Amino acid sequence: MPRFFRRLSEGVFDLDDLRARTHELADWITESALQYQFDPAGLVALGYSNGANIAASVLLLRPESLSNAILLRAMLAI
């Protein structure tokens, strides 16, 4: 099943991959903001399950990339 980052097993995240993919997504947001001339501080992510997990990770690790998020069925990745 396609995901934003690897899982080691059901409910167990590969935290190294999660961090790497989080920075990859945040970098893409930053580059897109420059290219398309918008302020990423105005972005609100909407994610369900795995999408909510990666959005939460971006908010925690790279808060300059999003202003808020609507997280549906997210899991805390610790």
Secondary structure as UniProt FT lines:
FT   STRAND          7..9
FT   TURN            10..11
FT   STRAND          12..13
FT   HELIX           15..36
FT   HELIX           40..42
FT   STRAND          44..48
FT   HELIX           50..61
FT   HELIX           63..65
FT   STRAND          68..72
//
